[in-house]
Amino acid sequence: MNEVVGSHDLLLVTLDTLRYDVAAELAAAGRIPNLARHLPDGRWERRHAPGSFTYASHQAIFAGFLPTPAAPGPHPRLFAARFAGSETTADGTFVYDSPDLVSALAAEGYRTVCVGGVGFFNKRPPLGSVLPGLFQESHWEPSFGVASPTSFEEQVTRAEEVVAALPADRRLFLFVNVAALHQPNWFHTPGASREAGDTRATHAAALEYVDRHIGRLFAAMSSRRRCFAIVCSDHGTAYGDDGFTGHRLGHEVVWTVPYAQFTLAGPREGAAA
């Protein structure tokens, strides 16, 4: 990462609340082609979330604790604050002296931008300002939120505007918290109703909706130079699994999340690396 930071633009996308099993099934069935083409061998990596709900997980992610591979470790981290005795800081880790990755990248000359989704990014109550407050620039509109059937395409449009407004020589760290997977998501399934509510199937339909628009985001972020991208979930959610509903609980479907990292080729390079 010490070769990537400073030379590439950086993109972090959290598909808020996305379950690993649903993500894996859709990739295997060819239902998310725009995401799957960037996944190694067309598959998501199975990882464990650093938290069981949005706020806790993102606080960890912004401190350099990305979802951990769901296999025996230790697992070297991409980014880490300098910390004596850290067993997951390796030669390839980008190590910084600030308390969080966002401010560390700002110190490296990056413009740091947040395009929020769920309520923890809406900047309305003080709690909703903590995470976006880490960034030099943050955006949230009701149309980006969980109740909007067009949330992700609206977020992508804002991201395109951010990229277009940035001087060509300025590096960009763009973070997008995608709200579409979070409850309510019933409206992403034709014929579904508010009364019937959200299900595992409507959760899957929401991921298909995101896939239809994510190519625009990737195109914007690779329009200036190579871009290192991380796409993952911050936690999963239960739909009646073993009697559980929702998240902020310790069930396997909450802790297990999909993860991918890849490089988007720059404008003169063609396909993603």
VEXDREN-2710 file (C-alpha; in Angstrom, 1 decimal):
% VEXDREN-2710
k/r/px/py/pz
1/MET/0.0/0.0/0.0
2/ASN/3.0/2.3/0.4
3/GLU/3.3/2.2/-3.4
4/VAL/-0.5/2.8/-3.9
5/VAL/-0.9/5.7/-1.5
6/GLY/0.2/8.8/-3.3
7/SER/0.0/7.3/-6.8
8/HIS/-3.6/6.1/-7.1
9/ASP/-7.0/7.5/-6.3
10/LEU/-8.7/5.5/-3.6
11/LEU/-12.3/4.3/-3.4
12/LEU/-14.0/2.7/-0.4
13/VAL/-17.6/1.4/-0.8
14/THR/-19.5/-0.1/2.1
15/LEU/-22.6/-2.0/1.0
16/ASP/-24.3/-1.3/4.2
17/THR/-25.9/-4.5/5.8
18/LEU/-25.1/-6.8/2.9
19/ARG/-25.0/-10.5/3.9
20/TYR/-22.2/-12.7/2.6
21/ASP/-24.4/-15.6/1.7
22/VAL/-26.7/-13.4/-0.5
23/ALA/-23.7/-11.7/-2.2
24/ALA/-22.0/-15.0/-2.9
25/GLU/-25.2/-16.6/-4.3
26/LEU/-25.9/-13.7/-6.6
27/ALA/-22.3/-13.6/-7.9
28/ALA/-22.4/-17.4/-8.6
29/ALA/-25.7/-17.1/-10.4
30/GLY/-24.5/-14.2/-12.7
31/ARG/-27.0/-11.8/-11.2
32/ILE/-24.5/-9.0/-10.3
33/PRO/-22.3/-8.9/-13.5
34/ASN/-20.9/-5.4/-13.0
35/LEU/-19.5/-6.3/-9.5
36/ALA/-18.5/-9.9/-10.4
37/ARG/-16.2/-8.8/-13.2
38/HIS/-14.0/-7.2/-10.6
39/LEU/-14.0/-10.0/-8.1
40/PRO/-11.1/-12.5/-8.1
41/ASP/-12.4/-15.5/-10.0
42/GLY/-15.8/-13.9/-9.9
43/ARG/-16.1/-14.6/-6.1
44/TRP/-16.4/-12.5/-3.0
45/GLU/-13.9/-13.1/-0.2
46/ARG/-15.5/-14.3/3.0
47/ARG/-14.6/-12.1/5.9
48/HIS/-15.7/-11.2/9.4
49/ALA/-16.9/-7.7/10.2
50/PRO/-15.2/-5.6/12.8
51/GLY/-18.6/-4.6/14.2
52/SER/-22.2/-5.8/14.2
53/PHE/-23.8/-2.4/13.2
54/THR/-22.9/0.6/11.1
55/TYR/-21.4/3.0/13.6
56/ALA/-19.1/0.5/15.4
57/SER/-18.0/-1.1/12.1
58/HIS/-17.1/2.1/10.4
59/GLN/-15.3/3.5/13.4
60/ALA/-13.1/0.4/13.1
61/ILE/-12.7/0.6/9.3
62/PHE/-11.7/4.2/9.4
63/ALA/-9.1/3.3/12.1
64/GLY/-7.6/0.7/9.6
65/PHE/-9.4/-2.4/10.8
66/LEU/-11.1/-3.6/7.6
67/PRO/-13.1/-6.8/7.7
68/THR/-10.8/-9.7/8.7
69/PRO/-10.4/-12.8/6.4
70/ALA/-12.5/-15.6/7.8
71/ALA/-9.6/-18.0/8.2
72/PRO/-6.8/-18.5/10.7
73/GLY/-4.4/-15.5/10.8
74/PRO/-2.6/-13.3/11.5
75/HIS/-3.7/-11.2/8.6
76/PRO/-1.5/-8.2/7.7
77/ARG/-3.5/-5.0/7.3
78/LEU/-3.5/-2.6/4.3
79/PHE/-3.6/0.4/6.6
80/ALA/-2.7/0.9/10.3
81/ALA/-2.1/3.6/12.8
82/ARG/1.4/3.3/14.3
83/PHE/0.9/1.1/17.4
84/ALA/3.6/-0.6/19.4
85/GLY/3.3/-4.4/19.3
86/SER/0.8/-4.6/16.4
87/GLU/0.9/-8.1/15.0
88/THR/-1.0/-7.2/11.9
89/THR/1.2/-4.3/10.7
90/ALA/3.6/-5.6/8.0
91/ASP/6.1/-4.3/5.5
92/GLY/3.4/-3.6/3.0
93/THR/1.1/-1.8/5.4
94/PHE/0.6/1.9/5.0
95/VAL/1.4/3.1/8.5
96/TYR/0.3/6.6/9.7
97/ASP/0.6/8.6/12.9
98/SER/-2.8/10.2/12.9
99/PRO/-5.7/8.5/14.8
100/ASP/-7.6/7.5/11.6
101/LEU/-7.0/6.7/8.0
102/VAL/-9.1/9.6/6.6
103/SER/-6.9/12.3/8.3
104/ALA/-3.8/10.3/7.3
105/LEU/-4.7/10.4/3.7
106/ALA/-5.5/14.1/3.9
107/ALA/-2.0/14.6/5.3
108/GLU/-0.7/12.8/2.2
109/GLY/-2.5/15.4/-0.1
110/TYR/-5.7/13.5/-0.8
111/ARG/-9.0/15.3/-1.0
112/THR/-11.2/13.2/1.4
113/VAL/-14.9/13.0/0.4
114/CYS/-17.8/11.1/2.0
115/VAL/-21.1/10.4/0.2
116/GLY/-23.3/9.1/3.0
117/GLY/-26.2/6.8/3.0
118/VAL/-27.7/5.5/6.3
119/GLY/-28.6/7.6/9.2
120/PHE/-25.1/7.6/10.8
121/PHE/-24.0/9.8/7.9
122/ASN/-27.0/12.2/7.6
123/LYS/-25.4/15.0/9.7
124/ARG/-28.8/15.8/11.3
125/PRO/-28.3/14.8/15.0
126/PRO/-24.8/15.1/16.5
127/LEU/-24.3/11.4/16.2
128/GLY/-25.0/11.5/12.5
129/SER/-22.1/14.0/12.1
130/VAL/-19.3/12.0/13.8
131/LEU/-18.4/9.8/10.8
132/PRO/-18.8/12.3/8.0
133/GLY/-17.0/14.8/10.2
134/LEU/-13.8/12.9/9.6
135/PHE/-13.8/14.0/6.0
136/GLN/-12.8/17.3/4.4
137/GLU/-16.1/17.2/2.4
138/SER/-19.2/15.3/3.1
139/HIS/-22.6/14.9/1.3
140/TRP/-25.9/13.6/2.3
141/GLU/-29.5/14.2/1.0
142/PRO/-32.8/12.5/1.8
143/SER/-32.6/10.9/-1.6
144/PHE/-29.4/9.1/-0.6
145/GLY/-31.0/7.5/2.5
146/VAL/-32.6/4.2/3.3
147/ALA/-36.2/5.3/2.4
148/SER/-35.3/6.3/-1.2
149/PRO/-35.9/3.7/-4.0
150/THR/-33.3/5.6/-6.1
151/SER/-30.7/6.1/-3.4
152/PHE/-27.7/4.6/-5.0
153/GLU/-28.1/6.2/-8.4
154/GLU/-28.4/9.5/-6.7
155/GLN/-25.3/8.8/-4.7
156/VAL/-23.4/7.9/-7.9
157/THR/-24.5/11.1/-9.5
158/ARG/-23.1/13.1/-6.6
159/ALA/-19.8/11.1/-6.8
160/GLU/-19.5/11.9/-10.5
161/GLU/-19.9/15.6/-9.7
162/VAL/-17.2/15.4/-7.0
163/VAL/-14.8/13.8/-9.4
164/ALA/-15.6/16.3/-12.2
165/ALA/-15.0/19.3/-9.8
166/LEU/-11.6/18.1/-8.5
167/PRO/-8.4/19.5/-10.1
168/ALA/-6.8/16.8/-12.3
169/ASP/-3.6/16.7/-10.2
170/ARG/-5.3/16.3/-6.8
171/ARG/-5.6/12.8/-5.5
172/LEU/-9.0/11.7/-4.2
173/PHE/-10.1/9.4/-1.4
174/LEU/-13.8/8.8/-2.0
175/PHE/-16.0/6.9/0.5
176/VAL/-19.5/5.9/-0.4
177/ASN/-21.8/4.3/2.2
178/VAL/-24.5/2.5/0.2
179/ALA/-27.9/2.6/1.9
180/ALA/-29.9/0.5/-0.6
181/LEU/-29.4/-2.9/1.1
182/HIS/-30.5/-1.6/4.5
183/GLN/-34.1/-1.9/5.6
184/PRO/-36.5/-0.9/4.1
185/ASN/-35.6/-2.6/0.8
186/TRP/-38.9/-4.2/-0.2
187/PHE/-39.4/-1.6/-2.9
188/HIS/-36.6/-3.0/-5.0
189/THR/-38.7/-6.1/-5.8
190/PRO/-41.5/-5.6/-8.4
191/GLY/-44.9/-6.4/-6.9
192/ALA/-43.7/-6.3/-3.3
193/SER/-45.5/-4.2/-0.7
194/ARG/-44.8/-2.3/2.5
195/GLU/-47.1/-4.6/4.3
196/ALA/-45.2/-7.8/3.2
197/GLY/-42.0/-6.1/4.4
198/ASP/-38.4/-6.9/3.8
199/THR/-37.1/-10.4/3.1
200/ARG/-33.9/-12.1/2.1
201/ALA/-35.2/-11.9/-1.5
202/THR/-35.8/-8.2/-1.4
203/HIS/-32.3/-7.8/0.1
204/ALA/-31.0/-9.7/-2.9
205/ALA/-33.0/-7.5/-5.3
206/ALA/-31.5/-4.4/-3.7
207/LEU/-28.0/-5.8/-4.5
208/GLU/-29.0/-6.3/-8.1
209/TYR/-30.2/-2.7/-8.1
210/VAL/-26.8/-1.5/-6.8
211/ASP/-25.1/-3.6/-9.5
212/ARG/-27.0/-1.9/-12.3
213/HIS/-25.5/1.5/-11.3
214/ILE/-22.1/0.7/-9.8
215/GLY/-20.3/0.7/-13.2
216/ARG/-20.9/4.5/-13.4
217/LEU/-19.1/4.9/-10.0
218/PHE/-16.1/2.8/-11.2
219/ALA/-15.9/4.7/-14.4
220/ALA/-15.8/8.0/-12.7
221/MET/-13.2/6.9/-10.2
222/SER/-10.9/5.6/-13.0
223/SER/-11.4/8.5/-15.3
224/ARG/-8.3/10.4/-14.1
225/ARG/-5.8/7.7/-13.0
226/ARG/-5.5/4.3/-11.6
227/CYS/-7.8/3.7/-8.6
228/PHE/-7.4/1.2/-5.8
229/ALA/-10.9/0.1/-4.7
230/ILE/-12.3/-1.7/-1.7
231/VAL/-15.9/-2.9/-1.8
232/CYS/-17.3/-4.7/1.2
233/SER/-20.1/-4.9/3.7
234/ASP/-19.8/-3.4/7.2
235/HIS/-22.1/-6.1/8.7
236/GLY/-24.9/-8.4/7.6
237/THR/-28.5/-8.7/8.8
238/ALA/-30.9/-11.4/9.9
239/TYR/-34.2/-12.2/8.2
240/GLY/-35.6/-14.6/10.8
241/ASP/-32.4/-16.7/10.9
242/ASP/-32.7/-18.9/14.0
243/GLY/-35.5/-16.5/15.1
244/PHE/-33.3/-13.4/14.8
245/THR/-34.2/-10.2/12.9
246/GLY/-31.9/-7.3/12.1
247/HIS/-28.3/-6.7/13.3
248/ARG/-26.4/-5.4/16.3
249/LEU/-26.3/-9.0/17.4
250/GLY/-23.8/-11.8/17.3
251/HIS/-25.3/-14.2/14.7
252/GLU/-23.2/-15.7/11.9
253/VAL/-25.2/-13.9/9.2
254/VAL/-24.4/-10.6/10.9
255/TRP/-20.6/-11.2/11.4
256/THR/-19.9/-12.7/8.0
257/VAL/-19.5/-10.2/5.2
258/PRO/-18.4/-10.1/1.5
259/TYR/-15.1/-8.3/0.7
260/ALA/-13.2/-7.4/-2.5
261/GLN/-10.2/-5.3/-3.3
262/PHE/-9.0/-4.5/-6.9
263/THR/-7.4/-1.9/-9.1
264/LEU/-9.4/0.0/-11.6
265/ALA/-7.2/0.8/-14.6
266/GLY/-6.7/4.4/-15.6
267/PRO/-8.1/6.1/-18.7
268/ARG/-5.3/4.9/-21.0
269/GLU/-5.0/1.4/-19.6
270/GLY/-8.3/-0.3/-20.4
271/ALA/-9.8/-3.0/-18.2
272/ALA/-9.4/-3.3/-14.4
273/ALA/-6.3/-5.0/-13.1
END
